[in-house]
């Protein structure tokens, strides 16, 4: 089933409420790896924040101006750089920054006309709904990981 832009944006908005829930958890639990060799909740939030920033700062301006949209960065390299840039920040600050960027991103996507289409290298022609669905699905994937960790604890 194909999502509408409004449905996808509503799914993206739920991330803000989810971030508020995470702020109620002790920092120690937020910084513990969820599985052996995997990210913590803090790192996952930082990862989501940095991908939102990439879309907001790189993809949307080019799309709005009818310019060539840059390719998505190589995920492993981008994720490592994002986590390094957030080193030393408390989880609450990362969550606050993610919420702020996410809210701005939602508004920008809401204002992007349905007729605005742009070519994303190696991904094809996209519009606002495609970005919203991508991010909402990405949120859901990581939210499930985090909820599983909070319910069952560390998994080997």
Backbone bond lengths (Angstrom), bond angles and torsions (degrees), N, CA, C in turn:
res aa  C-N    CA-C-N  psi(-1)  N-CA   C-N-CA  omega(-1)  CA-C   N-CA-C  phi
1 X - - - 1.454 - - 1.528 108.83 -
2 X 1.297 116.01 133.97 1.454 121.65 -177.76 1.530 109.89 -87.78
3 X 1.331 116.87 134.88 1.459 122.05 178.61 1.518 110.66 -82.06
4 X 1.321 114.80 148.22 1.453 119.18 169.84 1.529 107.42 -85.66
5 X 1.308 115.52 165.17 1.461 120.54 178.64 1.527 110.04 -58.66
6 X 1.338 117.31 -44.40 1.473 120.36 -177.91 1.523 111.85 -64.84
7 X 1.336 116.94 -39.72 1.468 120.14 178.07 1.525 110.77 -63.60
8 X 1.315 115.84 -44.32 1.461 120.10 -179.56 1.529 111.11 -65.68
9 X 1.330 117.41 -40.30 1.468 120.46 177.87 1.525 110.91 -65.64
10 X 1.321 117.51 -37.73 1.473 120.84 177.19 1.530 110.10 -62.81
11 X 1.322 116.78 -39.80 1.470 120.05 176.41 1.526 110.43 -63.90
12 X 1.326 117.30 -39.48 1.465 120.68 177.79 1.525 111.33 -64.73
13 X 1.330 116.60 -37.06 1.470 120.95 -179.38 1.524 111.73 -63.90
14 X 1.311 117.56 -29.61 1.466 120.40 -179.82 1.530 111.97 -63.54
15 X 1.313 117.13 -22.01 1.465 120.42 178.99 1.526 111.34 -62.39
16 X 1.316 117.40 -31.76 1.461 120.55 179.63 1.530 110.83 -66.33
17 X 1.325 116.75 -42.28 1.469 120.69 177.03 1.527 110.02 -65.53
18 X 1.306 115.83 -39.55 1.460 121.22 178.44 1.531 110.12 -63.42
19 X 1.325 117.86 -40.43 1.464 121.49 177.43 1.527 110.71 -62.61
20 X 1.328 117.26 -37.91 1.471 120.64 176.88 1.522 110.75 -61.84
21 X 1.325 116.80 -41.10 1.470 120.78 177.12 1.527 110.35 -59.35
22 X 1.307 116.65 -42.72 1.463 120.85 -177.29 1.524 111.88 -64.94
23 X 1.327 117.28 -29.11 1.468 120.73 179.83 1.527 112.16 -65.95
24 X 1.320 117.51 -16.33 1.460 121.36 -178.71 1.533 112.28 -85.72
25 X 1.311 117.23 -5.52 1.463 122.65 -176.48 1.523 109.27 -92.84
26 X 1.332 115.99 144.77 1.461 120.67 179.65 1.527 111.32 -61.89
27 X 1.337 115.50 142.66 1.468 121.67 -178.94 1.529 111.49 -55.11
28 X 1.323 116.90 -37.52 1.472 120.20 -179.05 1.529 110.93 -58.28
29 X 1.323 116.70 -43.77 1.462 120.38 -179.88 1.534 110.92 -71.30
30 X 1.323 116.43 -33.11 1.462 121.01 -179.74 1.527 112.80 -69.61
31 X 1.327 116.59 -23.82 1.463 120.36 -177.09 1.528 113.42 -102.53
32 X 1.318 116.91 1.65 1.466 122.12 178.84 1.532 109.71 -84.29
33 X 1.339 118.56 133.78 1.474 118.69 176.55 1.531 110.38 -56.84
34 X 1.330 115.73 140.51 1.465 119.36 -179.07 1.524 111.83 -76.78
35 X 1.315 116.41 -25.96 1.462 123.43 175.84 1.517 107.02 -147.41
36 X 1.308 116.11 161.96 1.465 120.12 178.90 1.527 109.78 -56.76
37 X 1.327 115.93 124.58 1.455 121.15 178.25 1.520 115.08 75.60
38 X 1.327 117.93 9.37 1.469 121.41 -177.29 1.525 110.13 -112.58
39 X 1.318 114.91 175.80 1.454 120.95 -178.37 1.520 112.78 -73.61
40 X 1.332 113.51 160.23 1.463 122.29 169.81 1.530 108.29 -87.86
41 X 1.324 116.03 174.05 1.465 120.37 174.81 1.530 109.16 -61.89
42 X 1.317 116.85 -42.38 1.468 121.78 179.05 1.530 110.83 -57.45
43 X 1.318 116.62 -47.36 1.458 120.55 -179.81 1.526 111.57 -65.84
44 X 1.325 116.30 -37.57 1.465 120.15 178.65 1.525 110.15 -64.65
45 X 1.333 116.95 -42.59 1.468 120.57 177.50 1.528 110.33 -62.06
46 X 1.330 116.87 -40.89 1.459 120.44 177.56 1.518 112.32 -64.19
47 X 1.305 116.10 -38.49 1.465 122.33 176.72 1.531 110.34 -61.29
48 X 1.319 117.20 -46.82 1.467 121.18 179.01 1.525 110.85 -63.55
49 X 1.321 116.19 -42.37 1.464 122.26 178.55 1.532 111.04 -59.08
50 X 1.320 116.99 -47.16 1.461 119.32 -177.24 1.519 112.92 -68.21
51 X 1.329 117.99 -35.18 1.469 118.63 176.66 1.525 110.34 -68.42
52 X 1.329 117.79 -38.30 1.468 120.18 175.25 1.528 110.04 -60.07
53 X 1.337 116.27 -43.35 1.470 119.95 178.94 1.522 111.36 -61.40
54 X 1.316 117.25 -40.97 1.465 119.90 179.11 1.525 110.53 -59.81
55 X 1.319 116.89 -47.01 1.471 120.82 -179.95 1.529 109.69 -62.08
56 X 1.339 116.06 -47.29 1.461 121.37 -176.96 1.530 112.28 -65.30
57 X 1.312 117.54 -42.48 1.465 121.35 -172.79 1.529 114.27 -91.60
58 X 1.324 117.91 -22.75 1.468 119.81 -175.33 1.521 114.33 -115.57
59 X 1.310 116.97 -46.30 1.468 120.31 -175.34 1.527 111.39 -78.29
60 X 1.337 117.34 -54.32 1.468 119.94 -173.50 1.525 114.23 -63.11
61 X 1.333 120.26 -42.79 1.472 117.67 178.67 1.532 112.34 -59.68
62 X 1.315 116.60 -42.45 1.470 119.73 179.29 1.525 110.60 -65.64
63 X 1.326 116.76 -41.52 1.470 120.56 -179.49 1.529 110.85 -63.56
64 X 1.339 116.76 -44.92 1.471 121.13 -179.83 1.522 111.94 -61.70
65 X 1.323 116.27 -38.06 1.462 121.26 -176.01 1.525 112.85 -89.59
66 X 1.321 116.76 2.61 1.458 120.33 179.36 1.518 113.60 69.55
67 X 1.317 116.09 20.86 1.465 120.66 179.30 1.528 109.83 -90.88
68 X 1.309 114.60 170.84 1.462 120.19 177.68 1.532 109.12 -65.35
69 X 1.318 115.93 127.27 1.463 121.59 179.19 1.529 108.09 -79.80
70 X 1.335 117.01 133.51 1.465 118.31 -179.59 1.531 111.23 -69.82
71 X 1.318 116.84 154.49 1.467 118.90 176.25 1.526 110.01 -69.35
72 X 1.315 115.58 155.46 1.457 119.39 173.84 1.528 107.53 -66.52
73 X 1.328 117.32 141.10 1.466 118.72 178.38 1.533 110.67 -68.15
74 X 1.322 115.40 162.63 1.460 119.99 175.55 1.529 106.72 -65.12
75 X 1.318 117.43 122.67 1.467 123.00 -168.18 1.525 113.77 -57.82
76 X 1.314 119.01 -48.19 1.468 120.35 -176.85 1.523 111.69 -61.67
77 X 1.318 116.48 -43.07 1.464 120.59 -179.87 1.527 110.19 -66.83
78 X 1.330 116.73 -45.04 1.466 121.05 -179.76 1.529 110.88 -62.82
79 X 1.326 116.60 -42.80 1.464 120.30 179.92 1.523 111.45 -63.17
80 X 1.328 117.41 -42.86 1.471 119.98 178.06 1.526 110.79 -62.10
81 X 1.323 116.77 -43.29 1.467 120.76 179.28 1.525 110.89 -64.00
82 X 1.319 116.67 -40.56 1.467 120.99 179.40 1.522 110.73 -62.16
83 X 1.321 116.69 -47.69 1.461 120.01 -178.54 1.524 111.11 -65.90
84 X 1.315 117.85 -36.98 1.466 120.90 177.42 1.528 110.61 -64.77
85 X 1.319 117.21 -39.62 1.467 121.41 -179.75 1.525 112.16 -66.37
86 X 1.322 116.78 -25.17 1.466 121.08 -178.06 1.528 112.72 -94.91
87 X 1.311 116.83 -0.49 1.463 120.96 -178.54 1.528 109.97 -55.94
88 X 1.317 116.08 134.23 1.454 121.47 178.55 1.520 114.96 89.22
89 X 1.310 118.48 -11.86 1.473 120.48 178.59 1.524 109.65 -86.06
90 X 1.315 114.92 139.00 1.465 119.52 176.13 1.524 109.25 -70.03
91 X 1.310 114.70 153.62 1.461 120.72 -177.10 1.517 111.59 -59.57
92 X 1.323 118.05 -40.82 1.468 119.87 -178.45 1.529 110.97 -59.72
93 X 1.317 117.09 -40.34 1.472 120.05 178.14 1.534 110.65 -63.95
94 X 1.319 116.86 -42.86 1.467 120.44 178.18 1.523 110.00 -61.54
95 X 1.332 116.93 -44.40 1.468 120.66 179.33 1.526 110.94 -62.89
96 X 1.337 117.06 -42.28 1.472 120.25 178.06 1.530 111.12 -61.93
97 X 1.326 116.48 -43.78 1.465 120.30 179.82 1.525 110.71 -65.89
98 X 1.325 116.44 -39.56 1.463 119.60 177.90 1.527 110.17 -62.98
99 X 1.338 117.13 -45.29 1.470 120.13 179.06 1.521 111.17 -59.48
100 X 1.313 116.88 -43.30 1.462 120.61 -179.02 1.526 111.11 -63.49
101 X 1.322 116.67 -48.35 1.464 120.42 179.21 1.521 110.23 -64.82
102 X 1.322 117.22 -41.07 1.467 120.46 -179.78 1.525 110.70 -61.99
103 X 1.325 117.48 -44.17 1.465 120.02 -179.86 1.527 111.40 -63.21
104 X 1.328 116.92 -41.31 1.467 120.73 176.47 1.521 110.42 -64.05
105 X 1.311 116.95 -42.90 1.461 121.89 179.72 1.526 111.00 -61.54
106 X 1.314 117.00 -42.93 1.468 120.77 178.50 1.523 110.32 -60.55
107 X 1.324 116.80 -45.55 1.468 119.90 179.69 1.526 111.29 -62.88
108 X 1.325 116.39 -41.79 1.474 120.19 178.84 1.532 110.63 -62.97
109 X 1.322 116.79 -42.88 1.468 120.13 178.52 1.524 111.16 -66.35
110 X 1.330 115.88 -38.28 1.468 120.47 179.01 1.528 110.28 -61.73
111 X 1.327 116.64 -38.42 1.466 121.53 -177.74 1.534 113.23 -80.93
112 X 1.314 117.86 -16.15 1.465 120.72 -179.62 1.529 108.79 -71.84
113 X 1.330 117.63 119.47 1.470 119.67 -177.71 1.530 112.24 -57.99
114 X 1.329 114.93 145.36 1.473 120.87 178.56 1.524 111.12 -57.83
115 X 1.317 116.19 -28.23 1.468 120.41 -177.70 1.526 113.00 -77.60
116 X 1.339 117.08 -12.17 1.462 120.29 179.89 1.522 109.19 -75.45
117 X 1.313 114.73 115.01 1.464 122.01 178.26 1.520 107.10 -122.83
118 X 1.304 116.81 148.80 1.457 120.80 -178.74 1.516 109.13 -148.84
119 X 1.303 114.66 152.07 1.456 121.23 -177.69 1.523 109.30 -92.09
120 X 1.328 115.86 118.43 1.459 121.63 176.36 1.531 106.69 -97.39
121 X 1.340 117.01 117.99 1.465 119.15 -178.01 1.530 112.30 -51.56
122 X 1.294 116.05 134.08 1.466 124.97 179.35 1.527 114.03 67.19
123 X 1.337 117.68 7.01 1.460 120.10 -178.95 1.522 113.09 -130.18
124 X 1.305 117.97 -16.96 1.458 121.17 177.76 1.516 113.55 98.28
125 X 1.332 115.10 -164.15 1.465 121.51 -178.00 1.529 109.71 -83.48
126 X 1.325 115.22 131.27 1.465 121.57 -177.93 1.519 110.38 -129.07
127 X 1.345 113.63 165.84 1.449 123.25 171.62 1.521 108.12 -139.80
128 X 1.316 116.84 -175.27 1.464 121.48 -178.53 1.521 112.03 -57.03
129 X 1.324 117.50 -40.82 1.465 120.09 -178.74 1.521 111.17 -62.05
130 X 1.316 117.67 -36.18 1.466 120.70 -179.64 1.530 111.30 -65.67
131 X 1.325 116.19 -41.09 1.465 120.19 177.09 1.522 109.85 -65.56
132 X 1.331 116.85 -46.04 1.460 120.79 -178.78 1.528 111.33 -60.84
133 X 1.318 117.31 -42.75 1.470 120.84 178.84 1.530 110.12 -65.09
134 X 1.332 116.87 -44.41 1.463 120.63 178.68 1.527 110.73 -55.95
135 X 1.332 116.69 -49.46 1.462 120.56 -177.56 1.523 111.92 -69.57
136 X 1.321 118.03 -39.79 1.465 120.86 178.77 1.529 110.84 -64.12
137 X 1.323 117.10 -41.38 1.471 120.52 177.22 1.529 110.86 -65.86
138 X 1.320 116.20 -39.41 1.464 121.74 178.03 1.528 109.76 -63.23
139 X 1.336 116.71 -44.29 1.468 120.90 175.88 1.521 110.72 -57.13
140 X 1.331 116.27 -48.65 1.468 121.42 -176.63 1.528 110.81 -60.06
141 X 1.312 117.02 -40.80 1.468 121.54 178.39 1.530 110.30 -59.14
142 X 1.330 116.53 -50.11 1.463 120.03 -177.82 1.527 112.17 -73.85
143 X 1.312 117.82 -33.70 1.466 119.62 176.87 1.526 109.97 -62.15
144 X 1.324 117.75 -41.46 1.468 121.04 178.61 1.530 110.50 -61.75
145 X 1.327 117.60 -41.88 1.466 120.98 177.61 1.530 110.69 -60.67
146 X 1.328 115.57 -45.66 1.463 120.43 -177.49 1.521 110.72 -67.44
147 X 1.306 117.62 -44.45 1.473 119.82 179.75 1.532 110.83 -63.21
148 X 1.325 116.99 -37.99 1.467 120.75 177.13 1.532 109.65 -62.56
149 X 1.329 116.78 -44.10 1.462 121.00 178.66 1.529 111.06 -62.76
150 X 1.318 117.11 -44.73 1.465 120.20 -178.93 1.527 111.75 -65.98
151 X 1.321 116.82 -32.17 1.467 120.80 -179.73 1.529 112.57 -80.41
152 X 1.338 116.59 -35.87 1.469 119.83 -171.07 1.519 114.58 -119.05
153 X 1.321 117.52 -8.76 1.457 120.86 179.92 1.511 113.14 80.03
154 X 1.307 114.57 -169.10 1.466 123.43 -176.61 1.521 110.55 -61.37
155 X 1.332 115.33 134.28 1.468 120.46 176.60 1.520 108.58 -116.28
156 X 1.307 116.28 138.07 1.479 120.61 178.60 1.494 111.35 -84.37
